Amino acid sequence: MITEQSQRNLEIAFHKAVRANLVREPSDVCDIVPAVIGPVSGCSVEKLVLITLSTFVFRLVMIFRIAETQATVAYYTQVGTAQTLEDVFAEVANMCGGSLSRALSIGFPHLAMSTPRSVSSQCIAFVNEMKPQYVASYRITINEAVQLQATLCLCGAAPVDVADSAVSTEAHEAVGELEMF
């Protein structure tokens, strides 16, 4: 239901969204490599943050698995604020989802995006219960210290064709615009 070319285009669009939104500074190094769904690190405190992009044709669930390591907390939160890693990362995931949504909306104009949801890290074991047509998981490392995992889970009701225009560098990327639902 999703061609190999569409899978590649989705992966490219996702990688662009990650590199544009998960790093705090443009000079930060962000490595993204394929991974098997599993724990991020030896850290026992992990959170899942979910964002769903959906249209009449498909539902794409982006699952970010974050470990509350000292490096990750220090990278995303500011000293002296009451913000938790979970709160800050929910906004970061929201921006990443918005970026991917804008890229995909070129081919799917009626695309909706959920607000970020936090769920237990044990929920990752149930990804296959959604009966996805496509699942891809990535290990994301920022500045060789911050480690995250992201999983894309696409469930389609019809054939999904992610057009080459979704990954084009010439496509206009609108940012900072207020979206009304």
Buried (B, 14 or more C-beta within 10 A) or exposed (E): BBEEEBBEBBBBBBBBBBBBBBBEEEEEEBEBEEBEBEEBBEBEEBBBBBBBBBBEBBBBBBBBBBBBBEBBBEBBBEEEEEEBBBBBBBBBBBBBBBBBBBBBBBBBEEBBBBEBEBEEBEEBEEBEEEEBBBBBBBBBBBBEEBBBBBBBBBBBEEEBBBBBEBBBEEEEEEEEEEEEE
